[in-house]
């Protein structure tokens, strides 16, 4: 078995990326602004900021604040303390607006999925029999599910065939298995799952040899 771990974009990179996107989209939107050029009927940066905070979390509000401040400074004339204060004040209002919008969306429609976030690993069993069309069809469905979880910034732990590039690239942590017959796959898949359960229990400080409530789940005659 081969374990592969992929790097994730750091938080600072996401913040800077959002700030840049906000600035560029804002400048493009101001091309449609009503004279003298400070009010636009369409302002995509707010939607971009809202989507980024919903997907990546509230720390991205720093990117909204930074991007909005830079945008206001770019249209506010020569840099001075009064201009900086006004630009920062407008940016703060935009940031609070974005935070309130995200809170309402999460509260009302539960987006993103309450069971998936950037701290929750999701384990996928993606091993399949290359000689079986039905097995490959189930594998394609698993790939779609992985992309769905990935879009919500979930942590992907996948167990699959060692030569499946799509599965490896979509996973943060990957355990490769040798391709085999579909009826033998559960025997191979259960080994890394047992090891995962064992190490999770150890890290939680659980007693591996004497699990709690064992008598309630096992009947001895």
C-alpha positions as CSV (number, residue, x, y, z in Angstrom):
1,X,0.0,0.0,0.0
2,X,1.2,3.5,-0.9
3,X,0.2,6.6,1.1
4,X,0.2,9.9,-0.7
5,X,-0.4,13.3,0.9
6,X,-1.2,16.4,-1.1
7,X,-0.5,20.0,-0.1
8,X,-3.3,22.4,0.6
9,X,-3.5,26.1,-0.2
10,X,-2.5,28.0,3.0
11,X,-4.9,30.5,4.6
12,X,-2.7,33.5,3.7
13,X,-2.8,32.5,0.0
14,X,-6.6,32.3,0.0
15,X,-6.8,35.7,1.7
16,X,-4.5,37.4,-0.8
17,X,-6.2,35.6,-3.7
18,X,-9.6,36.9,-2.6
19,X,-8.2,40.4,-2.1
20,X,-6.8,40.4,-5.6
21,X,-10.0,39.1,-7.1
22,X,-12.0,41.7,-5.3
23,X,-9.7,44.5,-6.5
24,X,-9.7,43.4,-10.2
25,X,-13.4,42.7,-10.3
26,X,-14.1,46.0,-8.6
27,X,-12.1,48.0,-11.1
28,X,-13.9,46.2,-14.0
29,X,-17.3,46.9,-12.4
30,X,-16.4,50.6,-12.0
31,X,-16.0,50.9,-15.8
32,X,-19.9,50.7,-15.9
33,X,-20.2,53.2,-13.1
34,X,-22.6,56.2,-13.2
35,X,-20.7,59.5,-13.4
36,X,-18.7,60.7,-11.5
37,X,-17.7,57.0,-11.3
38,X,-18.4,55.9,-7.7
39,X,-21.7,54.0,-8.1
40,X,-22.2,51.0,-10.3
41,X,-25.4,49.1,-11.1
42,X,-23.4,45.8,-11.2
43,X,-20.8,45.1,-8.5
44,X,-19.6,41.4,-8.8
45,X,-16.9,41.7,-6.0
46,X,-19.5,41.5,-3.3
47,X,-20.8,38.2,-4.8
48,X,-17.2,36.9,-5.1
49,X,-16.5,37.8,-1.5
50,X,-19.7,36.1,-0.3
51,X,-18.9,32.9,-2.1
52,X,-15.3,32.8,-0.9
53,X,-16.3,33.3,2.7
54,X,-19.0,30.6,2.4
55,X,-16.6,28.1,0.9
56,X,-13.4,28.9,2.8
57,X,-14.8,30.3,6.1
58,X,-14.9,33.5,8.1
59,X,-11.1,34.1,8.1
60,X,-11.5,35.1,4.5
61,X,-13.2,38.3,5.7
62,X,-9.7,39.7,6.0
63,X,-9.4,39.3,2.2
64,X,-12.6,41.2,1.8
65,X,-11.4,44.0,4.0
66,X,-8.0,44.2,2.3
67,X,-9.5,44.0,-1.2
68,X,-12.2,46.6,-0.5
69,X,-9.7,49.0,1.1
70,X,-7.3,48.7,-1.9
71,X,-10.3,49.3,-4.3
72,X,-11.5,52.4,-2.5
73,X,-7.9,53.7,-2.4
74,X,-7.5,53.3,-6.1
75,X,-10.5,55.6,-6.8
76,X,-10.0,58.0,-3.9
77,X,-7.4,60.3,-5.3
78,X,-3.9,60.9,-3.8
79,X,-3.1,58.8,-0.8
80,X,-3.5,60.7,2.5
81,X,-4.7,60.0,6.0
82,X,-8.3,61.2,5.5
83,X,-8.5,59.2,2.2
84,X,-7.2,56.1,4.0
85,X,-9.7,56.5,6.9
86,X,-12.6,56.8,4.5
87,X,-11.5,53.9,2.4
88,X,-11.0,51.7,5.5
89,X,-14.4,52.7,6.8
90,X,-16.2,51.8,3.6
91,X,-14.2,48.5,3.5
92,X,-15.2,47.8,7.1
93,X,-18.9,48.2,6.2
94,X,-18.5,45.9,3.2
95,X,-16.8,43.3,5.4
96,X,-19.6,43.5,7.9
97,X,-22.2,43.2,5.1
98,X,-20.4,40.1,3.8
99,X,-20.2,38.5,7.3
100,X,-23.9,39.1,8.0
101,X,-24.9,37.7,4.6
102,X,-22.8,34.5,5.2
103,X,-24.3,34.1,8.7
104,X,-27.8,34.4,7.3
105,X,-27.2,31.9,4.5
106,X,-25.6,29.4,6.9
107,X,-28.4,29.9,9.4
108,X,-31.3,29.7,6.9
109,X,-30.2,27.2,4.2
110,X,-27.4,25.4,6.1
111,X,-24.8,26.1,3.4
112,X,-22.3,24.6,3.2
113,X,-23.1,21.1,4.4
114,X,-23.0,21.1,8.2
115,X,-21.3,17.7,8.2
116,X,-18.4,18.9,6.0
117,X,-15.8,21.5,6.8
118,X,-12.1,22.0,6.4
119,X,-11.4,20.1,9.7
120,X,-13.4,17.0,8.9
121,X,-11.8,14.1,7.0
122,X,-14.1,12.1,4.8
123,X,-13.0,8.5,3.9
124,X,-13.9,7.2,0.4
125,X,-13.5,3.6,-0.8
126,X,-12.6,4.0,-4.5
127,X,-11.0,0.7,-5.3
128,X,-12.7,-1.1,-8.2
129,X,-12.3,-3.9,-10.6
130,X,-10.9,-2.6,-14.0
131,X,-12.5,-5.7,-15.7
132,X,-16.0,-5.0,-14.4
133,X,-18.1,-2.2,-16.1
134,X,-20.4,-2.1,-13.1
135,X,-17.5,-1.6,-10.7
136,X,-16.1,1.2,-12.9
137,X,-19.5,2.9,-13.0
138,X,-19.6,2.9,-9.2
139,X,-16.0,4.3,-9.2
140,X,-17.1,7.2,-11.4
141,X,-19.9,8.0,-8.9
142,X,-17.4,8.0,-6.1
143,X,-15.3,10.5,-8.0
144,X,-18.3,12.8,-8.4
145,X,-18.9,12.6,-4.6
146,X,-15.3,13.4,-3.9
147,X,-15.5,16.5,-6.1
148,X,-18.6,17.5,-4.2
149,X,-16.9,17.2,-0.8
150,X,-13.8,18.9,-2.2
151,X,-15.8,21.9,-3.3
152,X,-16.8,22.4,0.4
153,X,-13.1,22.2,1.4
154,X,-13.5,18.8,3.1
155,X,-10.4,16.7,3.7
156,X,-10.4,13.7,1.3
157,X,-9.0,10.3,2.5
158,X,-9.3,7.9,-0.4
159,X,-8.5,4.2,-0.7
160,X,-8.3,3.0,-4.3
161,X,-6.3,1.5,-7.1
162,X,-2.7,2.6,-7.1
163,X,-2.7,3.7,-10.8
164,X,-5.8,5.8,-10.7
165,X,-4.5,9.4,-11.4
166,X,-7.9,11.1,-11.1
167,X,-8.4,9.6,-7.6
168,X,-4.9,10.5,-6.5
169,X,-5.1,14.1,-7.7
170,X,-8.5,14.6,-6.0
171,X,-7.4,13.2,-2.6
172,X,-5.5,14.9,0.2
173,X,-4.5,11.5,1.6
174,X,-4.4,8.5,-0.6
175,X,-3.8,4.8,0.1
176,X,-3.1,2.7,-3.0
177,X,-4.1,-0.9,-3.4
178,X,-3.2,-3.4,-6.2
179,X,-6.1,-3.8,-8.6
180,X,-7.9,-7.1,-8.2
181,X,-11.2,-8.9,-8.6
182,X,-14.3,-7.1,-7.3
183,X,-15.1,-9.9,-4.8
184,X,-11.6,-9.6,-3.2
185,X,-11.6,-5.8,-2.9
186,X,-13.3,-5.7,0.6
187,X,-10.6,-7.9,2.0
188,X,-7.9,-5.4,0.8
189,X,-9.9,-2.3,1.8
190,X,-10.6,-3.4,5.3
191,X,-6.9,-3.5,6.2
192,X,-6.2,0.3,5.9
193,X,-9.6,1.0,7.5
194,X,-8.7,-1.1,10.5
195,X,-5.3,0.7,10.8
196,X,-7.1,4.0,10.5
197,X,-9.5,3.1,13.2
198,X,-6.7,1.9,15.4
199,X,-4.5,5.0,15.1
200,X,-7.6,7.3,15.6
201,X,-8.4,5.5,18.8
202,X,-4.8,5.7,20.0
203,X,-4.6,9.4,19.3
204,X,-7.9,10.0,21.2
205,X,-6.5,8.2,24.2
206,X,-8.9,5.3,24.0
207,X,-8.0,1.9,25.6
208,X,-7.6,-0.4,22.6
209,X,-7.7,-3.6,24.6
210,X,-10.7,-2.7,26.7
211,X,-13.2,-0.6,24.7
212,X,-15.9,1.2,26.6
213,X,-19.4,-0.3,26.5
214,X,-18.1,-3.5,25.0
215,X,-20.5,-5.6,27.1
216,X,-23.5,-3.7,25.7
217,X,-22.6,-4.6,22.1
218,X,-21.3,-8.1,22.5
219,X,-23.3,-10.9,24.0
220,X,-21.4,-13.8,25.7
221,X,-23.2,-17.0,26.4
